[in-house]
Amino acid sequence: MYEVAILSKENLAPLRAELAEIDRAIVALVGRRNSIAKVIGEEKAKANEEVVVPSVERIVEQRYVDAGTLAGVSAATAMRLARAVIDESVEVQGKLPRHAEPRRICIIGGNGGMGRWLSTFFAARGHQITLVVRDPENAAYPVVTVAEACKTSDVIIVSTPVPVAAGVLEEIFAAGTSALVFDILSVKSPVIPVLRRMAKSGMRVSSVHPMFGPTAPAVAGRNVVVEDCGCPSVIEETAALFSGATILRMPVEDHDPIAAYVLGLSHAVNLAFSEALVSSGFSADVLNAAASTTFRKQTAVSREVSEENAPLYYAIQRENPYNDAAVENLAQAVEELRTLDKDTFCQRMQAGAEWYRTK
């Protein structure tokens, strides 16, 4: 018979004290790591380099997995630790100032969520900000008209709702300007015709889609799509305004077919999931009490989506002409899922796993 040692509270106390000491040491090491990451970030900022370098992140992740193997820590835990310290470093580096040559930037629609974000972002980089807004009393920066912006600005950014953006661009087109002009719409189809005409006339135009919302603390680690509308000479000038972000360049016509999946479809999946839960008859507390890991992850994302800007999400669903096909693919996949035999079901899961592994 083996004797089982029962630890008393007195016996546990020194062990817990040792754990507390280890925890403090771990946090102190993360702080030391952040200090070094900050110095590296300062050099990146000077060189106008992107904060996130995927190849370096993969090296760090493997380093943690290898160290975990030697220390008896699972690969999954090692990867979580790696991602935590990487994300911390990205946040530290992303908050560092990146002062460029000051430019006069006018944001049309500057009182909206992204308009305010852009104002703060560009002001922090040393640029001079003006706004075109409907409610001047609540404006955080000097207010001008579109005509004045066309005469005095180096950069004009259209940050309006999708339905009115084409009209604003037409107004800029009619006034004429030597400024760099771009929109930040989530859907490009409604404005492609006017953007192409502006470029053909010799105006300096591009199109931008920051792939994040106004709660983002910085651009570091986030994607910004910069699109060519027929004036390729301004693409790098546009990208430089968002230095530190991960820049994806593409023709403007390529945007909406891709956005139909990365935005339209992903929003539809999460909104439909939330709708199904609302209709289930169970309260959130009841389902969360019995939640699986997958359910917790899915509900976390769906909840975030349901709390976002509803009019914007509606426009993304309705204004992108490629959304219907993407959502139809989803509807067909769900319908087929209900009738698949076991072998086909397993094959579909395997095909999905293989797709995620492709580069």
N, C-alpha and C positions, 0 to 999 in steps of 0.2 A: 504494500500500500504506500502510495506517495502522500506525504504530508503537504497540505495546501497552506501556504503562509498567508495569513490575513493581515493586511497592512492597516494599522490604525491611523487616525488623523494625524497623530504625532509623527508617525513614520512617513506619511505622505508629504508633510509640510516641507522638509528639506528638498525633496524631489521637485515639488512645485516651485520652490524658490530657485532651483537650478534651471528649470524650464523658463522661468521669468527672466533670468539672467541671459539665457540663450536668445530669447525673443528680443530683448533689448539690443543684444549684439547684432542680430540679424538686421534690425531696423537701422542701427548705426552704420552697418556696412552698406545698406541701400543708400543712406544719405551720403556716404563717402563716394559711392558709385555715381550718384547724381552730380556731385561736384565735378568729377572727371568728365561726365557726359556733357556738363555745361561748357567746359573748356572746349571740348570737341565741337559742340554746337556753335560756339562763337567763331571757330575757324570755318565751319560750314557757312555761317552767315556772311562772313567776309568774302568767301569765294562764291556766294550765291548758289550754293549746292542744296539739293533736296535733303530734308531731315531724315526721311526714311530711306534706308538702303537695304533692300530685301536680301541681297547676298550676305551682308554683314549680319542681319538678323538670323539667317539660317545657321551661320557659324556659331552665334551665341546660343541658339536653341540646342544645337548638337553638343556644345560644350557642357550645357546643363545636363543633358541626357547622359553623357559619358561620366560626368562627375556623380550623377545620381546612381548610376550602375555600381560605381566603386563604394558609394556610401550606403547602399541598400535602400535607395529611394526609387520608387517606381518611375518609369518613363513618363507616365501621365502627369504625376505630381511635378517632376522636373520641368516638363514643358509648361505647366501652369506658372511655375516660379519664373521661368525664362520670359514668358509673355508679360508677366507682371512688371519685371524690372525693365524690359524693353519699352513697354508702354509708359512707364514712369520717365524713362530717359527721353522718349519722344515728346512727352508733355513739357519737360524741362527745356529741351531745345526749341520746341515750338513757340515758347513764350519769349524767347530772346528777340530783341529788336533787330529789324533788318532795314535800316535807313537807306533809302535810295535817293537819287536826285529828286528834290521836291517837284511835284507836278500839281497842276490845278485840275482836280478831279470833281466833276459834277455828277451827282447821283439823282436820276429822275425816279421818283418813288422812294425817296430817302427816309420816309417815316414808317415804311413797312418793316417787317421783321428782318429780312435780308438787307434792306436798305440801311437800317440802323447798324447791322453787323458790318457791312461794307464801310460805312462812315467811320466807325470806331477802328476797324482794321487798317484802313489807309491813313487815317490821321495818326495812328501810332507809328506808322512808317515814315512820318514826316511830310506827308502830302497836305496840300491846302484843299479843304472840302467846301463845296457849295451844294445846295439841294434845290430840286424842283419838287414841291409838295403841294398838296391841296390845303393843308392846315398849317400855315406858317407859324402860328403861335406856339406850336409844340415842336418846332424844328430846333435841333441842337446845333445847327450850323447856319451860316448865311443863306438866305433863300434868293433864287434868281428865277427868271423865266427861261423857257426853252430857247428863245431867240438870244437872250443874253448868254446862256451857256454855250451856244454855238459860236459866239464871238470871242469868249474869254477863256474857254476851257482847253486843256491839253488832252483830257480824257472825258468822255461822256458815257455813263453806264445807265442802261435802261433796266430798272428794277421794279417794274410794274406788274400787275396781274396779267396773265396771258391774253385775255380778251381785248385789252386796250393797247398792248405793246406795239402792234403793227401800226396803229394810228400815230403813236408817239414817234416811231421811226420815220414815218412819212413826213411828220412835221419837221424833224431834223433834216431829212433829205431836202425838203423844200427850202429850208433856211440856208442850208449849205454850211459846212464847217471843215476846218483843217484838222480838227481833233480826231483822235482815235475813238471810234464808237463801237460799243458792243452791248448786247443784252445778256441777262443771266437767267433766261427762261428755262423751265423744266421741259418745255415742249417747243420744238423749233419750226414745225411745219407751217404755222400761221405767219411766221415772219421771214421765212426763206425768200419769198419773192422780192420783198422790199430790200432785204440785205443784199441779194444778188444785184439788184438794180443800182443800189448805192455803190457797190464795189465796181460795177461796170462803168459808172460815171466818174470814177477816180477817187471816190471817198475812201478813207482808211477805216475799214470795218472788219470786225470779226464777231464771233459768238462764243459765249462762255457758259458753262454749267458747273457751278460748285456742287459737288455731290455730297452735300451736307446741309444742315439747317442752321438757323440763327443762334442755336444754343452751343455751337461748337466753340471751344475756347481759343482755337488757333487753326491754321491750315495744315500744320505739320501732321503727317500721317493720313491726310485726307486727299481724295482725288478731286482734281479740277480738270474738266474737259474743255479744251480750247479748240474751236472749230474754224476752219478756213471757209470763208464765204466768197472767195474769188479775189482776195487780196493777200496772198501768202506772205508778203513782205512784213506784215504786222503781227504774224503769229508769235514770234519770239518776243516782240515788244509786249504783247498781251500776256504771255506766259510769265514774263519777268515780274509783272505786277503781283503775281501770286507765288513768288519764290518761297521755297520751303515746302510747298505742297507737292504731291505727285501729279505731274502733268501728263495728260493723255491728249494727243493731237489727232484730229480726224477731219474729213470734210463735213460740212454742216448737214448734208443730206444723210450721212450715216448715223446721226445722233438718234433720231426718233425710233428707227427699228431696234436699236440696242436698248434705248430707254424703255421701250415697251415691255422688256423683260426685267431689267434691273430696277425699274420703278413701277410701271403699270402692273405687271404680273405679281411682283412681290407685295405691293400694296393690296391687290385684289385677294391674294391668298390670306393675308393677315386680317383683312376686314371681314372676309367670309368666315374665317375661323372664329372671330369674335362674335359674329352674328349667330353662328351655330351654338356657341356657348350661351348667349343671351336667350336663345330659343329652347335650350335644353331643359329648363325647369329647375335646374340646380343653381344654388347661389355660388358665388366665387369662393366663399369660405369652405363650403362642402367639397368642391372639386379640388381646391388647393390642399386641403387636409389629406387627400388621397393621391396627390400628384406624383407622377413619375418624373424622372429626370427630363425626358423628352417634353412632357407637358409643361414643366416649369420653364424650360428654354423657349418653347413656342409661345406660351402666354406672356412671357416677358417682352418678346418682340411685338406681339400683337397688341399688347397694352400700349406700348410706345407709339405704334402706328395710329391707334384709335385716338390718341391724345394730341395728334399733330394738327396742322392747319387744314381743316375740312374743305374750305373752298379751293385751296390749292390742289389738294388731292383729287377733288372732283374734276378740276381742269385737266390734271394729268390723265385721268381715266377717259375723259370725253374729247379732249383736243388732239390727242395723239392718234393719228389714223391707223397706226399699226397695233394699237392695244387690243382691238377686237380679236385679231388672229391669235395673239398671245394668250388671252383669257379663254378663247375657244380651245386652244391646246390643253389648258388646265382642265376645263370642263370635260373634255373627251377623256383625259387621263383619269379623272376621278370616276367617271362612268365606267370605264373599262376595268378599273380596279375592283369594282363590285362583282365582276363576273369572271375574273381570271382564275384558271386552275392553278394548282400548287406549283407546278413546274414553271409555268409562264410567269407567275408572281415572283418566284425566286430569280428568274432570268431578268425581269425588269429591275429588281433591286440591285442585282449585280451590274447591270448596264448603267444604272445611276451611279453606283460606286466608282465604276471605271471612268465615267464622264468627269466626276469631280477630281480624279487623279490626273487628268490630262492637263497639259500646259497650253 
